[in-house]
Amino acid sequence: MSAAGRMGGKRVLENYFNLKEQGTSVRTEVIAGITTFLTMSYIIFVNPEILSSTGMDRNAVFVATCLAAALGSLIMALVAKWPIGMAPGMGLNAFFAFTVVGAMGFSWQQALGCVFISGVIFVVLTVTGVRSWLVAGIPHSMRSAVAAGIGLFLAIIALKSSGLVVGNEATLVAMGDVTQTGPLLAILGFFIIAALDGLKVRGAILIGILIITALSMALGVSQFGGVVSMPPSIAPTFFQLDIVGALHGGLVHVILVFVLVEVFDATGTLIGVAKRAGLIEEGKPNRLGRALLADSTAIVAGSVLGTSSTTAYVESASGVQAGGRTGLTALVVAVLFLAALFFSPLAGAVPVYATAPALLYVACLMLRELVDVEWGDVTEAAPAALTALMMPFTYSIANGLAFGFISYAVLKAITGQPGKVHPATWLVAALFVIRFAFFA
């Protein structure tokens, strides 16, 4: 491209994203986009590993993951013009695979149908303003507990899949054989990721995954199949969702869980990252409504492609820290996810011992949310603790949410504080009671 062409393209980007008004530049936004991509790109390896456990074609899930992330980030870039990357969310992919399909026995096609329906509901809730009402009505302690509980759920999945924790008839669980190659690789991977992140190395999780993958190949744990190739077919998962099957009575509460977690996770992430970027200021207009709509529509699109719920990534804060302030950052993230499509051989060679430490480290980060629980008030602390504990111990995010919301409403009522329970919390608690009464 000629110098004049490059300058013209630069001006188009500056004008469309209002870069000067936001006090940024094309160069800064590109660097921010690369930074965000590096911190969240581990999902292209982890998501196929998790969802393929349901019988879904791993290569197709890899393509669906990249496309869903690219499409979601593109919508965020062009509609909301916010510097936030989108991709299939951690936690909900585990709930999809290990609870809905693994434990409850539904097909992955039905699970995709649930994601689609939850996405449509999410769009409606966003457009009508009900989403904001729900978020405002959920107790702060419960929001923190949900994040921490999902972290514990991810932790037990990581520990089990890596062989660090095994089943035991006498004690339920026990430590695995940590002298075996696989568990040792997982332990090493965790230390590498944690150390790199502690040293503020960008892309610490991705680097850790790649190092353990390389070691696995050298030790014969996994096979090298190349690095670059044309993208595999998405046909095995594309439009394979079973919407009619998702309307099965036993899946009603699954849709509820998808909606609730999407509401907490995505909304909290969007507001948190946007505030850090200075995009939400009191008394000034902002694009929060557009951002909420962008992440809602991305869920629907992701389910059609063949992946679990797409959501805003908190790792976008790293790009904001690097100077990202506009949708150009998200546009760069979208382009890089499209480029990642050509690395399917590498993604297929990543063993569980490389993704498990990434899951475990993400879990550790999510547990930090527990500091925001009001531990001095038992009517806040007990429901929060139940929420976090029941998720890993019943192997279900749904059960954790149910115990948490019901116990919150009950404890507030019997201690003479029913007026402190928001109608949204009463509604969610009632829905879970109905679920246990009629769909258990």
GIMOKA-V12355 format. One record per residue. N is the residue number from 0. RES is the residue in three letters. PSI is psi in whole degrees, 0 to 359 (none if undefined). Layout:
# GIMOKA-V12355
((N	RES	PSI) (N	RES	PSI))
This chain:
# GIMOKA-V12355
((0	MET	139) (1	SER	165) (2	ALA	322) (3	ALA	321) (4	GLY	319) (5	ARG	319) (6	MET	322) (7	GLY	317) (8	GLY	322) (9	LYS	319) (10	ARG	322) (11	VAL	314) (12	LEU	318) (13	GLU	319) (14	ASN	316) (15	TYR	318) (16	PHE	4) (17	ASN	50) (18	LEU	317) (19	LYS	321) (20	GLU	326) (21	GLN	0) (22	GLY	36) (23	THR	183) (24	SER	168) (25	VAL	315) (26	ARG	314) (27	THR	318) (28	GLU	322) (29	VAL	315) (30	ILE	319) (31	ALA	320) (32	GLY	318) (33	ILE	319) (34	THR	312) (35	THR	316) (36	PHE	315) (37	LEU	324) (38	THR	340) (39	MET	356) (40	SER	350) (41	TYR	338) (42	ILE	333) (43	ILE	343) (44	PHE	321) (45	VAL	318) (46	ASN	314) (47	PRO	324) (48	GLU	317) (49	ILE	308) (50	LEU	333) (51	SER	343) (52	SER	345) (53	THR	353) (54	GLY	356) (55	MET	146) (56	ASP	121) (57	ARG	317) (58	ASN	321) (59	ALA	322) (60	VAL	322) (61	PHE	313) (62	VAL	315) (63	ALA	321) (64	THR	311) (65	CYS	315) (66	LEU	319) (67	ALA	319) (68	ALA	317) (69	ALA	315) (70	LEU	315) (71	GLY	317) (72	SER	325) (73	LEU	316) (74	ILE	316) (75	MET	321) (76	ALA	314) (77	LEU	330) (78	VAL	307) (79	ALA	334) (80	LYS	38) (81	TRP	150) (82	PRO	54) (83	ILE	126) (84	GLY	148) (85	MET	148) (86	ALA	166) (87	PRO	132) (88	GLY	144) (89	MET	143) (90	GLY	301) (91	LEU	329) (92	ASN	325) (93	ALA	319) (94	PHE	316) (95	PHE	309) (96	ALA	311) (97	PHE	337) (98	THR	300) (99	VAL	313) (100	VAL	308) (101	GLY	308) (102	ALA	318) (103	MET	342) (104	GLY	13) (105	PHE	160) (106	SER	158) (107	TRP	334) (108	GLN	320) (109	GLN	321) (110	ALA	319) (111	LEU	324) (112	GLY	320) (113	CYS	318) (114	VAL	317) (115	PHE	311) (116	ILE	318) (117	SER	324) (118	GLY	318) (119	VAL	315) (120	ILE	319) (121	PHE	317) (122	VAL	314) (123	VAL	315) (124	LEU	323) (125	THR	312) (126	VAL	321) (127	THR	348) (128	GLY	358) (129	VAL	328) (130	ARG	316) (131	SER	322) (132	TRP	318) (133	LEU	313) (134	VAL	318) (135	ALA	334) (136	GLY	352) (137	ILE	125) (138	PRO	141) (139	HIS	319) (140	SER	322) (141	MET	321) (142	ARG	316) (143	SER	320) (144	ALA	323) (145	VAL	314) (146	ALA	316) (147	ALA	320) (148	GLY	318) (149	ILE	325) (150	GLY	316) (151	LEU	323) (152	PHE	315) (153	LEU	323) (154	ALA	314) (155	ILE	328) (156	ILE	315) (157	ALA	315) (158	LEU	323) (159	LYS	313) (160	SER	332) (161	SER	350) (162	GLY	6) (163	LEU	334) (164	VAL	134) (165	VAL	165) (166	GLY	153) (167	ASN	126) (168	GLU	326) (169	ALA	318) (170	THR	8) (171	LEU	305) (172	VAL	159) (173	ALA	168) (174	MET	140) (175	GLY	187) (176	ASP	99) (177	VAL	6) (178	THR	353) (179	GLN	156) (180	THR	314) (181	GLY	304) (182	PRO	323) (183	LEU	320) (184	LEU	320) (185	ALA	317) (186	ILE	314) (187	LEU	318) (188	GLY	318) (189	PHE	316) (190	PHE	321) (191	ILE	312) (192	ILE	312) (193	ALA	318) (194	ALA	314) (195	LEU	319) (196	ASP	322) (197	GLY	331) (198	LEU	7) (199	LYS	33) (200	VAL	124) (201	ARG	139) (202	GLY	29) (203	ALA	317) (204	ILE	315) (205	LEU	316) (206	ILE	317) (207	GLY	317) (208	ILE	315) (209	LEU	322) (210	ILE	314) (211	ILE	326) (212	THR	316) (213	ALA	317) (214	LEU	322) (215	SER	320) (216	MET	317) (217	ALA	328) (218	LEU	358) (219	GLY	11) (220	VAL	324) (221	SER	162) (222	GLN	139) (223	PHE	123) (224	GLY	17) (225	GLY	178) (226	VAL	313) (227	VAL	140) (228	SER	174) (229	MET	146) (230	PRO	140) (231	PRO	173) (232	SER	142) (233	ILE	357) (234	ALA	320) (235	PRO	340) (236	THR	343) (237	PHE	123) (238	PHE	30) (239	GLN	7) (240	LEU	143) (241	ASP	91) (242	ILE	319) (243	VAL	316) (244	GLY	331) (245	ALA	344) (246	LEU	4) (247	HIS	139) (248	GLY	320) (249	GLY	349) (250	LEU	358) (251	VAL	313) (252	HIS	336) (253	VAL	316) (254	ILE	319) (255	LEU	317) (256	VAL	315) (257	PHE	313) (258	VAL	312) (259	LEU	313) (260	VAL	322) (261	GLU	319) (262	VAL	310) (263	PHE	306) (264	ASP	303) (265	ALA	315) (266	THR	314) (267	GLY	318) (268	THR	313) (269	LEU	312) (270	ILE	318) (271	GLY	311) (272	VAL	320) (273	ALA	321) (274	LYS	321) (275	ARG	329) (276	ALA	357) (277	GLY	26) (278	LEU	350) (279	ILE	111) (280	GLU	142) (281	GLU	132) (282	GLY	359) (283	LYS	146) (284	PRO	147) (285	ASN	177) (286	ARG	26) (287	LEU	317) (288	GLY	316) (289	ARG	322) (290	ALA	318) (291	LEU	320) (292	LEU	323) (293	ALA	315) (294	ASP	334) (295	SER	313) (296	THR	331) (297	ALA	330) (298	ILE	315) (299	VAL	314) (300	ALA	319) (301	GLY	322) (302	SER	326) (303	VAL	322) (304	LEU	327) (305	GLY	44) (306	THR	164) (307	SER	179) (308	SER	131) (309	THR	139) (310	THR	168) (311	ALA	141) (312	TYR	129) (313	VAL	339) (314	GLU	346) (315	SER	339) (316	ALA	332) (317	SER	323) (318	GLY	322) (319	VAL	320) (320	GLN	329) (321	ALA	0) (322	GLY	358) (323	GLY	131) (324	ARG	352) (325	THR	179) (326	GLY	346) (327	LEU	326) (328	THR	313) (329	ALA	327) (330	LEU	319) (331	VAL	319) (332	VAL	316) (333	ALA	315) (334	VAL	319) (335	LEU	326) (336	PHE	325) (337	LEU	320) (338	ALA	328) (339	ALA	342) (340	LEU	334) (341	PHE	8) (342	PHE	30) (343	SER	323) (344	PRO	321) (345	LEU	318) (346	ALA	323) (347	GLY	341) (348	ALA	354) (349	VAL	119) (350	PRO	167) (351	VAL	332) (352	TYR	346) (353	ALA	329) (354	THR	330) (355	ALA	314) (356	PRO	331) (357	ALA	316) (358	LEU	316) (359	LEU	321) (360	TYR	319) (361	VAL	320) (362	ALA	317) (363	CYS	319) (364	LEU	321) (365	MET	333) (366	LEU	344) (367	ARG	340) (368	GLU	339) (369	LEU	340) (370	VAL	340) (371	ASP	1) (372	VAL	140) (373	GLU	83) (374	TRP	341) (375	GLY	347) (376	ASP	111) (377	VAL	332) (378	THR	346) (379	GLU	318) (380	ALA	315) (381	ALA	311) (382	PRO	323) (383	ALA	315) (384	ALA	318) (385	LEU	318) (386	THR	310) (387	ALA	322) (388	LEU	322) (389	MET	336) (390	MET	307) (391	PRO	324) (392	PHE	343) (393	THR	2) (394	TYR	41) (395	SER	123) (396	ILE	324) (397	ALA	314) (398	ASN	323) (399	GLY	315) (400	LEU	317) (401	ALA	308) (402	PHE	322) (403	GLY	308) (404	PHE	318) (405	ILE	314) (406	SER	327) (407	TYR	311) (408	ALA	317) (409	VAL	312) (410	LEU	321) (411	LYS	322) (412	ALA	313) (413	ILE	349) (414	THR	15) (415	GLY	26) (416	GLN	36) (417	PRO	332) (418	GLY	343) (419	LYS	355) (420	VAL	120) (421	HIS	147) (422	PRO	328) (423	ALA	321) (424	THR	318) (425	TRP	318) (426	LEU	311) (427	VAL	318) (428	ALA	317) (429	ALA	320) (430	LEU	322) (431	PHE	325) (432	VAL	316) (433	ILE	321) (434	ARG	314) (435	PHE	326) (436	ALA	323) (437	PHE	342) (438	PHE	14) (439	ALA	none))
